[in-house]
Each structure stands twice: as structure tokens, then as C-alpha cells.
Amino acid sequence: MNLIYAVLAFLMALVFSLVGVTRVGSWLIERRNPPIGEFAEINGAPIHYVHVPAPANPDLPPIVFIHGASANLRDQMLPLRPLLEGRAEMLFFDRPGHGWSGRGPGNNEDPSTQANTIAALMDRLGMKKAVIVGHSFGGVVTSAFGREHPDKTLGLVFLAPATHPWPGGATSWYYNLTTMPVVGWLFSETLTYPAGTLQMAEATTCVFAPNKVPDNYAGEVSIPLVLRPNAFRANATDVAGLYRYAVDASPHYREIKAPTIVISGDRDKVVYATIHSVGLVRDIPRAELVWVHNLGHKPDWIASDLVVGAIGKIAGKDIDLQAMTKAVEARIANDAFGAGKCVDIKVPDAELAPT
């Protein structure tokens, strides 16, 4: 009996120690990565955003950027804002529950409610219409916005999107674990910070592979913010619910009428490009696919010039995206980062998502 008590006491001490490490680690993360924008109360939660007002003589329409899973507004702002500064009004924001944004019943993990949050924030800032640019999980929010807020949509640009059902609907085990009652809360409060800190460099390598991770990417983009327990739970809930949402939503993508461009790489190691990107071009009338050889999951960083070109084409400019694509491919042709660490994900043609 004494042995049992000793084991229980050890386990409790271990749990409390891990909780303490996580709390201190979260405090340090927030100290090192403070908010850089403003806050607006939207649907009962504070939403953190950076609004770049329209220049005196813009040559592009307003643009709204929607980041992907595990990220925040900096992930698109850092590579794309310098290329668009002085050309357009821009809105970067932390999706509900991510970065410094809160989450409430009116802006939860459902991509449609997140799209509603964007629409409300645009109204608050006086943005009537915009080109919506979404990366990865931000792609499914972009599709929801284009379908449910056509009056605010000038066009859609999808970057390595996640939008359609995929074979089996599986996600990483820790996302599903985190969404479980009690056990998930305990996991996020004890292990995600120390384990995530150890795994972050390798995970980031595979997000970019086969392309090189920009120097000090995780620090500059404040990626560690996702390791805070509340943010990790919000991110896990988003990802774990994506398949169910996509099953119901994807048959309705044909309702989207806005001009659409999809940029995707054939070496994406995070999402099934042949399902999501190809599926969007199949489902959205007159959508254009920009297929980039040897590009991974990060067109926003690796092919920033191509993204800006797509925005320009949506705006009506005469831009040859295929010529731009060839220039990007020449630039990254020899990239082979993550070789041996990151596995290419492929799906047989017979298992492509249904229409």
C-alpha cells in the first residue's frame, strides 16, 4: 500500500511540475511575443489585428489575409506586407483562439463563424470588399467567406489550402487527444509546451520542405504562441473538426462566383495538394490552378512574388502567372531540405475526394 501511495505522490508531483513548467513557459512566450496590433471586440471575443490603411493612390484593391493552423497574423504579414506596402489597404488578423485573439461562441472553430468574424471586422474598419488570401487551414475559411459573403468578396487566392475531405480523415494523434474531455485538457496543460518546444524545429522543417526554412522563422513569426494551452486547444479543435466541415461544405464550392486562383506545390508534405487544390479548381467555376514544381507548403514565404502576382491578376492586371511560376521553379529547383526527415504525402488517383 505504501508503494501505491508513493507512486501516486510521484505522479502528482510530476503533473504539478509539468503544469508549472508550462505556465512559466507560456508566460515567457507571451513576454517575448507581445501583440503588435490593435483589438476589436467581435462576437464576444477580442480579435487582434493589424490594419494597413489604403495609400493615397492604391493600384490594388483591399486585401484580407487568413493564416493557417498553428500560426498567427505575422505568418503572412512578414513576407507579404513589404511587397504590397503603398499599393493596397491590408488586413492581417489572428484567427479566433490563435495568436492574441480570443474565442467565443460566435467565433469558434467552425470556419463559417470565423468567416463571419472577418466580415464583422471588415465592417468595423470600413472595408467594403476585398481580395481574400488564405493559407492552409485559412483556405477553408476563405472558401466559407467566398460562399457566405459574396457581397464582400472581390476574389479569392488560395495558398496550399486544406478544403476537401481526404482519405480516412485522419489528423495527427495529438490533435484528437487534445480535443478529448479532461484528458485533452490535462495533456495541453502539461506536455504540449515541453514536447512542442523540442519538436518545433523538426516540424517547421517539414512544413517548408523541400524548401529552406527562413532564418529565425519561428521566432520572427511568433510560432511558440501556439504552445500555450488555450491556443493549443483552439488549434487542435480547428484541425480535428476540419474533415467533418469539409464533408458538408465542399459540395457547395460550386456556388462560389468570385475570381479564384489556387497556388500549390507538388512537394507539399502537410496537405494532399491533389485533393484540396485540384478539387477547388474542379469545383469553383473558372478557377485557375498555379502548380509549382518542387514547392512545399509555404507559397506565402517561398513564392511571395507569385502570390502578389495572383492578387494583381485577380484585380484585373495583365499578369502572366505561368511565366512567374517558371521563375519561381528555377529559383527552388535544387531545394532538397528535410530529405530523409520529411515524407512526401501522396494519394492514389482512385482515392481523390468526391465532387
Secondary structure as UniProt FT lines:
FT   HELIX           2..32
FT   STRAND          38..42
FT   TURN            43..44
FT   STRAND          45..52
FT   STRAND          63..66
FT   TURN            69..70
FT   HELIX           74..84
FT   TURN            85..87
FT   STRAND          90..93
FT   TURN            96..97
FT   TURN            99..100
FT   TURN            105..106
FT   HELIX           111..125
FT   STRAND          130..135
FT   HELIX           137..148
FT   HELIX           150..152
FT   STRAND          153..159
FT   HELIX           167..169
FT   HELIX           173..178
FT   TURN            181..182
FT   HELIX           183..190
FT   HELIX           192..208
FT   TURN            209..210
FT   TURN            215..216
FT   HELIX           217..221
FT   HELIX           223..227
FT   HELIX           229..249
FT   HELIX           250..255
FT   STRAND          260..265
FT   TURN            266..267
FT   HELIX           273..283
FT   TURN            285..286
FT   STRAND          288..292
FT   TURN            293..294
FT   HELIX           299..302
FT   HELIX           304..314
FT   TURN            315..316
FT   HELIX           321..332
FT   TURN            333..334
FT   TURN            337..341
FT   HELIX           349..351
//
